[in-house]
C-alpha cells in the first residue's frame, strides 16, 4: 500500500501541546458537528497533559506534518484507550493513520507489565469503522447507541403519555447533593452487578471503581460539565437508602447529556426509571436545553426501550471494545 510508506510513527511524548493543538481543535469541530458536543474544555485538559509529557501514545507524520495521534491512560491493572484521531486530505491516508496508530498502541499495551485489561469507547467513529486493529488483537466488540431527544420539537401530547407516572408513596425524589456521594457509588455498583455494562466498564464491578466512575463524572469534563441542579436521586423515606439516580451534565450551551440513570435491582419494574427520566426531561426544558443526549448499550434492551418510549432516537452507533489479557 502506497500510504504505508508515507507515515512516520513517533512517541507522543516528543511533541508539545502547541504542535498538536491544530489537530485537536479540528477534532473538537467534529465532536460538535457529529454529536452536538462542545469538546473544547476536554481539548484544553488534554493539551495540559500533553505538555506534561506523561501520556503514553503515538503521533503519525506524513512527510513531516502531524496528521494523527493516539493515547491511552493507565488505571491500575487496566489501560483505557482515550482517543485516536487523524486528519488528512486523503481519506485513505486518514484511515491508515488511525489503523497504524491503534496497532502500535495495542502492541505497546500488549507487552506492558501489570496491564491485564484494555478498554476503549471511541464515540466519534461509526460502529465497525475502526474495528480491524481491535479484532486482530482479540478484542470483543459491544455495540452502543448515542441517542438524542429534541426538546424543541416535543409536543404536549408526548409529555401527556407519561402523565400517569408517579412515585410510590414510600419514596421521594431529591436534587443531587455531595452528601449522597458514597451512597450513590454503592447504588451504581449494586445496579450493575451481572450487567452487560459491567463487562464493558469494569469500574462497575467494585465499589472503589464505582467511586472513581462517579468522581470522573462530577469532577472532570470528559462527559461534559456536571450539573447538580439537573441531577436527581430517589430515596426510600423510611430507611433513607438511595434506590435510584439520574446524573446530568452540559455538553453544549443548549445540549444536556444524561451520564447515568440506574435503579436498584430490588426496585425495578415499578416505573421508577421512567418517572425520574420524565422529571429530568421536564426540568431540562426550562434550562435553555433544546436537546438531551445519552449513550446506552444496544444489548440492554429494557433501557433502550425506555428511552425510545420517552422520545429518544438513535443518532449514532459506535463500539465499545474490551480485551482481558490472558494471565501467564
Secondary structure, DSSP 8 states (H G I E B T S, - for coil): -GGGGTEEEEEGGGS-HHHHHHHHHHHHHHHHHHH----HHHHHHHHHHHHHT--EEEEEEETTEEEEEEEEEEETTEEEEEEEEE--SSHHHHHHHHHHHHHHHHHHHHT-TT--EEEEE-TTS-TTTTHHHHHHTT-EEEEEEEEEEEGGG--HHHHHTTTT----TTEEEEE--GGGHHHHHHHHHHHTTT-HHHHH-GGGGSHHHHHHHHHHHHHSGGG-EE-GGG-EEEEETTT--EEEEEEEEEEETTEEEEEEEEE-GGGTTSSHHHHHHHHHHHHHTTTT-SEEEEEEETT-HHHHHHHHHTT-EEEEEEEEEEEE----
